[in-house]
Amino acid sequence: MYKVKVYVTLRESVLDPQGVAVKSALHTMNYKEVEDVRIGKYLELVVAETEQVDRRVKEMCEKLLANTVIEDYRYEVEEVVPS
């Protein structure tokens, strides 16, 4: 069994209005040291044993989890020992 951690973020070239709003709010709260904020998604998947875990996770990301036109993704796979 595998735990897959998927991180999805907007591409650098894509404006992030939600990030701009959070940055503004942080500045209002006197956190002036914050220079930029980018908002993304974090997902955890538990995947059954498969010889093709990387290929399958990549497919999932490209077909559903990320909009590859405007988002980038990366993932980490770790083997989990069932308890």
PALO-451306 format. One record per residue: residue in three letters; x negated, y negated, z negated of N, C-alpha, C in turn. Coordinates in steps of 0.001 Angstrom, whole numbers, plus 500000, padded with zeros to 6 digits. Atoms other than C-alpha are relative to their C-alpha. Layout:
<recs>
AlaXYZXYZXYZ
...
</recs>
This chain:
<recs>
Met499151501162500000500000500000500000499098498765500000
Tyr500771501227499887498806496486500782500825498799499551
Lys499392501304500253499571493012499462499374499050501006
Val500456500937498983499348490440502226500422498598499570
Lys499727501397500334499077486744501371499903499196501291
Val499928500750498746500151484556504293500114498510499680
Tyr500000501452500165499399480818504438500336499374501357
Val499569500646498765501216478735507065499920498489499778
Thr500147501454500114500291475082507628500242499352501353
Leu499858500752498763501099472423510170498622499777500616
Arg501260500310499325498396471910512765499601498572499672
Glu500506501336500326496195468896512115500591498925500902
Ser499486500980499034497588467202515221501485499680499812
Val498556500178500205501186467413513924500232499123498769
Leu499648500878501101502566464619511749500761500791498937
Asp499366499301501116503642465847508298500763498990499144
Pro499250501013500753506402463492507050500240500400498543
Gln499812499544501374506989465622503952498717499756499189
Gly501273500269500650503290465376503103499805498518499730
Val500100501457500169503401461595503621500862499552498819
Ala499097500359501100506364461347501218499409500421498649
Val500610499536501252504577463413498557498797499137499645
Lys501158500873500247501413461338498939500469498656499446
Ser499460501275500464503449458157498510500497500106498560
Ala499502499795501361505150459549495404498850500134499003
Leu501164499856500883501788460546493910499327498652499768
His500581501341500167500431457046494544500861499154499071
Thr499080500724500880503537455597492871499799500421498544
Met500236499477501353502754457809489864498574499734499528
Asn501357500440500331499248456273489801498929501071500245
Tyr501020499041499572497401459213491394499400499489501307
Lys500522500704498830495605456874493773498867500753500693
Glu501128499271499410492728459302494356500430500977501093
Val499497499082498970494945461483496581499942499286501347
Glu500187500621498693493919460699500145500913500572501074
Asp499137499390498999496092463144502084500730501179499382
Val499213498847500441498795465747501509500555500672501243
Arg499397499201498940499793468522503893500844501076499322
Ile499087499025500580502770470727503065499984501259500868
Gly499994498742499264502796474399504018500880501026499311
Lys499241498892500573504292477773503193499020501076499545
Tyr500767498862500496502910480653501158500968501162499860
Leu499159498819500075504351484142501510499169501178499516
Glu500639498739500382503489487459499872500830501145500557
Leu499349498814499450504307490680501671499372501223499355
Val500511498703500416503972494179500262500297500944501149
Val499903499216498772503299496487503185499572501437499706
Ala500330498587500178503333500281503194498735500340500783
Glu501210499530499317500267502177504317500221500060501504
Thr499992499922498546499598501740507988498586499770500491
Glu501343500165499445496467502026510065499865498667500728
Gln500006501203499174497453498862511930500501498782499232
Val499457501074500826498147496464509064499658498629500580
Asp500358501302499442496221493578510665500833499663501238
Arg499230500242498780497950493951514008501462499725499673
Arg498589500159500358501372494282512390500258498656499316
Val499828501287500681500907491244510133499869498856501002
Lys500153501024498973499679489179513074501286499884500823
Glu498726499999499266502829490195515002501089499297499201
Met498979500614500853505036489202512058499834498488499955
Cys500270501437500059503364485816511817500373499318501302
Glu499761500634498706503592485092515512501457500066500443
Lys498605499862499586507177486305515906500987499323499057
Leu499018500500500957508799484995512713499445499031498960
Leu500439500738501187506696483629509870499419498625500310
Ala500581501290499624504977480778511744500522499585501368
Asn499686500554498686506008478526514587498652499635500623
Thr501376500150499516502754478879516522499795498801500928
Val500141501215499199503473475793518639499479498864499120
Ile500377501109500878503059473479515636499315500440498704
Glu500568499524501263501737475704512837498841500965500249
Asp501068499007500055498575477630512096500301500939498842
Tyr499843499078501117498457480665509871498703500756499785
Arg501083499081500341495938482805508095500557500941498944
Tyr499514499055500996496351485819505892498846500786499413
Glu500953499162500701494494487968503405500700501310499672
Val499452498688500290495048491681502990499197500613498870
Glu500695499287501067494258493465499755500724501310499720
Glu499414498698500281494803497098498959500506499997498567
Val499373499951501324497116497681496004500178501454499606
Val499808498645500527497109500779493867501337500013499281
Pro498690499945500660500708501672492929499858500417498545
Ser500066499649501433501290501821489186501099500946499601
</recs>
